[in-house]
Amino acid sequence: MKRFNFRKNLLMIVDVILVALSALVSNLAVSLMCVVFKLPMDKFVVNEVRLTWIVFLNALFCFFSLFICGAYTKVWRDFNKKDYLYCSVGVAAGLLMSGFFASLAEKQGNPMFYVVNFVITVSVITLFRFLFKRTFIDLTEVGRSENYERTLIVGAGQAARMILTDISNVNADPNNPSRNILPVCLVDDDPKKRDTKLMGVEVVGTTRDIPKICKEYKIKLILFAIPSCTQEERKEIMELCSQTECQIKMVPYLSQLLFDDNNPQLLSQVKDIKIEDLLGRDPITFDKTEIRRFIENKVCMVTGGGGSIGSELVRQIAKYAPKQVIIVDIYENNAYDIQQELKLEYDDALNLVTLIASVRDYDKMDAIFKEYKPQIVFHAAAHKHVPLMETSPAEAVKNNIFGTWNMVTVAEKYGVEKFVMISTDKAVNPTNVMGATKRCCEMIVQYKSQSGSKTEFVTTRFGNVLGSNGSVIPLFRRQIEAGKPVTVTHPDIIRYFMTIPEAVSLVLQAGAMASGGEIFVLDKGDPVKITTLAENLIRMYGKVPYKDVEIRFTGLRPGEKLFEELLMDEEGLKSTENKKIFIGNQIDINPDELLSKLDTLRGYAEQNDSDKTVDMLSQIVPTFNHKINR
């Protein structure tokens, strides 16, 4: 406030000086015009006595009118077109009043002088403000911080008020990141809030104006402060924000906000925008009470527990007070990472066992089940990379199909209560080896369910998982950060996406709901175009697609199709208590035929005969159309 008062007083003094100088310059300009155009001096040039009075009157009345027009009530850095107009009106009004009183003492007017004086004075007053905003303020702010960020806040409600309060309260703290945030303006779609101020920060437009406002006000950071909006509304606004070159941060949903003695601020909960914020659907909700009853005080095993899905399964299971958690993974680095993460978070409160083993090794799996006697098994271990499995079909069969066979066999042998297998929408009418092997795994799980086993076998099927190992998002990020073109296989390719926590919540919910044999499917809303996903991710890095970062279309890869389906045609759908989860009907399995073909398939795979392996896989999975991309 002291700085503002000083600058306001300084501006008043400068205005008086500029108005006075403008009158002198105007008279000089008229003199030059008279010389150039050979006009009589005594008729157009103001004499010294009259000029003194005019200078005094101009300064007095212009100061008065500028004050009335509010020229000294706004922070200079936030001056916009409307404020420049008000200044022009104030100067014009002051000069009119000055001219009126000056003419009372004159026998004849001097229109040329007054016209020139008006043009010069208005130009000087507005130009000074413009230059001051562009140069002097920038120079005075250089010393504050190299990370000083001009910020636009989206939303002018209670969340925005809390953020502005937080910024104000901690601005003097050199260790707080918010001290480098300068709230410049707000936008809100409520027409009643337009041109109003929230804690001294003006609402300058609606969300549709975000790209224009960011350019006009030189915004560097956008804070999205509407925690109560729907995902669809958030997606629309985020797409507008992503058209700018600004960094974007956002306030979490209302249900995700935390307010307690240890976390009283809202600003501290603001997070970077993630690509999943652009998916365009509301977050999936799950019955946590039912999941807790399912997990609490149970021995839970997760195969592939170090992978992106498996590790999130372990994280979420740990929250529901299990008796013991067993991580099984062949890749020791991932297993070690999740082990250390959980030890750091839970210390001795979580009974955690981490084992390095392969699901291909039946004897090892048998020994593990015999020693630890898991009650619930989540089978996430699998080879999932589509192009790599096309070149190594025998490995896909050994790991995915017969790894699953080993797991269901020992699970049944040792009386596991529930066995939940992680499948994929690529198992539906598969066009690639990976999808066909996962479909075969589904058949094995359904076979076991129909065999009268006491173990409840269930399958969960979902689409692509954002940020998982092998998904497009990490690849796109690496390409952008390396300054390379972003590669998309086809401009029209679409996929269904969910976040890793959503996918894992589905797995847990399915396990809690299962009675055996079901294929649980998540309604994932509208599919996402991969090209659009790439464009939005590029914008999130503050770059312009196709200009700053090239998007290169490489063609469909072996086994890849333009869109994924969710259910086999013969399965149908049944609703559940959760409106986002459906159940596919069981498919009758001929056990003798399945077992016979699996034996033949095992032989071909162990011989590493790729062609016969794929042909046999096609016989087991009749919907496997492997010629689409061959």
N, C-alpha and C positions, 0 to 999 in steps of 0.2 A: 504493500500500500504506500509506503514511503517512496519507493522507486516510482510508482505511478504518479504520485503527487508532484514529485520533482520533475518528471517528464511533462506532466500537464502544464506546470508553471513555465517550464522552458518553452513548450510549444506556444503558449500564449505570448510570451515575449518575442519569440521568433516571428509569429504572425504579425504582430504590430510593426516590427522592423521591416518585414517583407512587404506589407501593405504600403508603408511609407516609401520604401525604396521603389516600389512599383510606380507610384505617382511621379517620382523624379525621373525614372527611366521612361515613363510614358511621355513626359514632356520633352525629354531628349529625343525620343523617337519621332515625335511630331515635328520637332525642329529639323531633323534630318529629312523628313518627308517634304517639308517646305523647301529645303535646299534642292532636293532632287527634282521635285515637280514645279519649282519656281513659284511657290505660293507665298502670299504676304505673311511675314512673321507676326506682325502685330495683331493679325486677325485670328491666328490659330494657336500660337504659342502662349502659354500662361505666364504672366509676369511673376516675379519673385514673391511679392506680397500675397497675391491670390494663391500661388502654389503652396505657400506656407500654411494658409488656412485649409486648403484642400488636403494636404498631407495630414494635418491634425484631425480634420473631420473624417477622412477615410479610415485612419487608424482607430478612432473612437467608435465609429458606427460599425465597422467591420468586426472589431473585437466583440461588440455587443451582440451583433446578429449571429456570429459564429458560436458564441456562448449559448444563445437561445436555441440554435439548431443542433446542439449536442455535440459539437466538434471536439469538446474536451472531456467527454464522458466515456470514451471507448479506448481500450488498449490499442495502441497504434499498430501492433503486429497483426491485428485482426481486422484492419480496415478492408472493406470490400467496395464494390461498385456503388452501392447505395450510400455509403458514407462519403465517398467522393462527391456524389451528387448533392448531398446535404451541405457539404462545404461550399460547393459552387453556388448553391442557392443562398447560403449565408453571406458569401462575399457579394453576390449580386444585390441582395437586400441592403447590405451596408453601404455599398456604393450609390444605390438609388437614394437612400436617405441623405448621404453626404452631398450628393449632387443637388438634391432639393434645397438643402440649407445654403449651400454655396451659391446657388443661382439667385437666392433672395438678395444677395449683396452685389450681384452682377447686373449690369445693364443689358448685356447680351450673353447668351450661352456660348459654349465652346464644344459642340457635339463631337468633333474629331478627337479632341483630347479625352472626352469621357468614354468614347468607344474603344480607343486604344488602351486607356487605363483599365477598362473592364476586362478586355482580353488578356492583358499582361498580368493583372492581379489574380484573376481566376487561375490562369496557367501556373503562376508561380506558387500559389497556395497549394494547389492539388499536386503539382510536381514535387514540391518539397516533401509532402506526406508520402508520396510514392517512393521517392529516393530514400527517404528516412527509413521506410519499412524495408526496402530492399538492401540497404547497406549498413546504416548505423546500428540497427537492431541486431543484424547478423553479427556485426563486429563485437557488440557488447555481450552476445551470447556465446561467443567462441570459447571463452574461458570456463564456461559452466561444465561442459563435458563433451568428449568426442562422440559419445553415444546419445547426445541430446536428440530427442525425437519429437517432431511435431505430430500430434495425435488427433485423429478423428474418432469420436465415440459414437457407435451406432446404437441408438436408443436414448431416450431422454427421460427414463423412468427412475424407479427407486434404485435399481442396480447402478445406473450411471451416476446418481447422486452419491451412492456409497463409494464408488470408485473415485470420484472427484474429491470426496472427503478424505479418503485414504491418501491420495496424492498430496493433498494440502497438509495433512498431518505429518507425513514422513518426508516431506520435501527437503527438510534441513538435515536429514540423516544421510551421511555420505556412504553408508554401507547398505542402503536400501535401493534396490533396482528401480523403484518407481520415481526416484529423484530425477531421473533422466527423461521422464515423460512430461511433455508439455501439452495439456489439453487445449486445442485450438478451436474446435467447433464440434457440434453434435448434429446428427440427423435423426429424424423420427417421422413415421408415416401418419402421426396424428396431426391433422391440419390445425388444431387449436394450439399446438406447441410451436408452430412456425414463427420465427422472428422473436421468440421469447428467449429468456436466459435461464440457465440452470447453474447456480453458484458462479455467476459471472461469465459462463461460457454460452455462446449463442447457438440456437438451433437454426441452421442455415439452409436446410432443405430436407428432402425425403430420401429414402434408401435408393430410389431410382437415380438420384443425383450424385451418388457416391463417386463414380469415375470422374465426373466433372469437378466436383468439390476437391477431390484429392489432388488434382492437377492445379486448380486455382490457388489452393491454400498450401501447396507444397507439403502435403502430408506424407509422412514416412511410416507411420504406424496406425493401424485400424484396430480399435478395441470393440469387439462385438459384445454388447451389454444388454441382451434381451434373453435372460435365462428361461423365460416362460413360453417362448415361441415354439411352434411345432417344428419337426424336422424338415417338412416341406418348405415352410417359410424360411427356415434357416438356410436351406440349400439355395433358394432363390437369391437371398441376400448375399450369401457367400460367393455365388457365381458373379454377382456385381462387384464384390470386393476383389475377386481374383482377376478382374479385368484391369486392375491398377497394378502398379509396381510396388505396392506397400507391403510391409510385413503385416500379417493378420494374427491377432490373438483373440480369444473368446472366453466369455464367462460360461462355466459348465451349466448343464440343466439344473433346474430347481432341486430335483431329487438328488443331485450329486453335490450340492453345496454343503459346506460344513461351517457351522458357527459355534464356537465354544471358546473357553478362556484361552486355549492354546492357539486358536486360529480365528481371531476376531475380524480379520480383514477380508474383504472380497477381492481386492487387487492381488493378494498373494495366491489366489486360486485361479487367476486367469492363466490360460494355457495356450500353447501354440495350436493353430488350426491343423487338423489332420485330414487326410484325404477321405476318411470315412465320414467326415462331417458333410461331404458333398453327395452322399449316397441317395438322399432324398426320401427317407422313410424314418418313422419313429423307432427308437430303440426297442428291441424285443424285451419283454418282461417275463419273468419266470417266478415260479412259486418257491421261494427260498425255504419256507417251512417244510415243504415236502422233500426238498433236496436234503435238508438237514436230517430229517428222519431216515433218509436213505443212506447217508454217509456216516452219521455220528456213531462213534464207538465201533466202527467196522475196519477190518484190514483191507486196504485198497491197493491194488496193483495197477500201474500204468506202464504198458509197453510202449517203446518209443518215447519215454518220459522226458527225454532231453530235447525233442523237437519242438516246433512252434506250437502245435496243438497239444502235444503231450505235456510240455512244461506248463502251459496254461491250465490244463486239467489238474496237474499237481498243485498249482497255486490255489485254484478254487477249492479243491478237495480239502486242502489244509485249513481253510476257513471254517469248515463244518465239523471240527473236532473229531477226526477219525482216530481209531485206535492205533493204526500204523499206516504209513504210506511207503510203498515199495516202488522205486523207479527202476525199470529195466530198459537198458539201451546198449546198443553195440558201439556207439560213438562216445568215447569217454570224455571228450572236451565238453560237449553239450550237457552230458550227465553231471559233470563236475560243476558247471556253471549254475545249474538249477539247484544242485545240492548246497552250494555255498550261499546262494541267494536265500534259500529257506532257512539255513542255519543262522544266517545273520538276522533274519526277521523273527524267527521263533525260538532260537537258541535250543534249550532242552524241552520246550513245551510241545514240540512235534517229534513223534517217534518216526524217524526217517531212515530208510534203508536204500542205498544206491548200489545197484548191481550191474556190472558190465557183462552182457550176455546177448546171444542172438536167438531170435525166435525160431530160426531154422534148426537149432540144436535141440532135438526132442529130449535127450537125456538131461541136458542142463535145465530145461524148463521143468521137467519132472522133478528134479532135485530141488529146485527153487520152490515149487508148489508144495512139495512134501515137507520142507522145512518151515515155510512161512504161512502156509494154509490161508491164502487170500480168500476173502468172502466176496469181494467185488473186483472184477477185472475190466479195465478199459484197454482195449486193444487198438493202439494208434500206430504201432510200428508197421511201416510199409515203404516200398519204393513208390514215389508219387510223381516223379518228373517225367512228363509224357514223351518228349523227344528222346531222352536217354533210354527209356524203356523200349522204344521202338527199335533201337539198335542192340538191345540186350534183353530180348524177350524171355530167354531161359532164366535169367536172374530175377526178372519180375515174377515169374511163376514160382521159383524156389522160395523167394522171400515173402511175397504177398499171399499166394495160395497155400503153399505147404507150411509157411510160418503160421498162418491162421489155422490150418488143420492141426498143427501141433498144439496150438493154444486151446482150441475148443476141446481137444481130446483130453489134455491134462486138466482142464477146468472141470470137465464132467467127471473125470476120475477122482478128483479130490473134493468134489461136492461144493464147488463155487456156487454162491447164491445167484449172482447175476453176472452175465458176460455181455459187455457192450462193445460192439465193433464199430470203428469209425470208417464210414464209406464216403462216396463222392457222387455228385450228379453225373460224372463222366462214366459211371457204371450203367447209365440208362442209354440203351441203344448205342453201345460203345463203338467208336471208330478207331480206337487205339488200344494197344496191348495193356497199358496201365488200367484203363477203364474196364477192359474185359476181365482182367485178373480180379479187380475189386467186385465186379458182378459175380464172378465165380465164388469169391469169399462170401458174398451175401447168400448165395445158394447153399454154401456149406453151413453157414449159421442157421439158415432156415431148415436145412436137413436135420441138424442136431436138435432144433426146437421141436420138430415133428417126430423125433425118434422116441419121445416119451421120457426124455431126460429130466431130472429134478432141477437141473440148472436152467435158469431163464435166460435164453439167448435172444439178443435184440441188436438191430442195426440202426445206426443214425446216418442219415445222408444229407449232406449240404453241399453248397457250391464252393466257389473260390473264396479263400480267406485272405483278407487284406493284411499285408505285411508278413505273411507266413513265408518260411523258407521256400524259395523257388517261385514265389508269386511275382506278378509283374511290378508291383510297387517298389520293392527293393532294387530291382533291375533298373527301373526308370530313374530312381534317385541316384544310383551310381552313375548312370549315363549323363544326367544333368550336371552332377557335381564334377564330373570329369570333363565337361565341355563337349561331350560327344552327342551325336544325333540320338533321339529317342526312337527305338525300333518297335513298331507295331506290325503284327503279321498281316492284318487286313483292315482297311478303313471301316468296314461294316461289322467287324467282329464284336459280339456282345457276350457278357457274362453276368451271372448272378453273384453278388458279393455279400459277405457279412464280415463283421469284425471277429477277431480271434476270441475275445470274451463271449460274444454271442454264440459262436459255434460251440464253445465248451459248455456254456450254460444249456444249450440244447442237448448235448450229450448227457449232462447230469440230470436234466429234466426227463429225458427219455428213459434213462435208467430207473428213475424213481417211478415213472408211470408204467413201465413195461410189465407185461405178464408172460412174455415169451413169443418170439417169432415175428414181431412187428418190424417194419421198416419205417422209422420216424423221419418225416420230411418237414423242413422249415419253410414256411411261406416267406420268401425273401423280397416280395414286392416286385417292382419293375426292374428289368435287367439294365445293366449299365454298359454303355458303349465304351470300349477300351480307348478309342481315339479321344473321346471326351475326357476320360479319366487322365490320359496323358496330358491333354491341353491344360486341365485344371491344375495338375501337379506342377507343370512348368510355370504357370502363373503364380502358384504359391511360392515359388523361388524368386518372384519379382521379375520374371522374364516374359517375353512375348512369344507365344508359339509360332513356329514357321519363320520368325524373324530372328529372334535371339537364339532359339533352339530349334533345330530341324526335327521334324517327325518323318521318319523314313519307314515306308511300308515294304516289308520283306517277303510277303507271301506266306500262306498257311504252311505250317510245319507238318511233317509226317504224323498222321494220327489226329490232327487237330480239325475241329469243325467250327463253323461260324457261331453256333449257339448251342447251349447245353439244355437238356431236358431234365425234369425233376422226377418223373415217374415212368415206369414201364406202362405201355398201353393196357396191359392185362391186369394191372394192379388196382386201379381205382383209388379212391380216397375216402377216408373216414375222419371226421373232425374229432378233436379232443377238447378238454376243458380249456386249454390254452388255444385261443383263436388263431395263433400263428403256427401251431404245430398240427400236422396231419399224420395219419397212419395209412400206409399202403397195405392192401390185403396180402396175406401170405400166398405164395405160389406153391402148388403141390410139387414135390420133388420125388422122382423115381429113385429110391436109394440104390438099388442094384446097378442101374444104368449110370448114376452119378459116380459111384465108387469104382466101377469098372473103367470109366473114362479117366478118372483121376489117376488111377494106377498107370494107365498108358501115358498120360500127360507127364507124370513124374519121371517115367523112363526116358522120354524124349528130352525133358529138361536136364536130367542128370547127364545125358549124352551131349548136352549143349547143341542140340540140333534145332536151330532157330526156326526153320521152315516147318518141320513137323510139329514143333511146339505150338506155333501159331495156328496151324491147321487143326490140331487137336483142341486148342482153346476155342476155335470157332465152332466145333462140334458140341462142346459143353455149353457154350453161350450162343444160342441160335441167333440172337439179335446183334451179334458182333459182325459189323460190316467193315472189314479191314481194307477193302479195296478203294474206299473213298479217296484216300490221299496216298495211294501207292503208285 
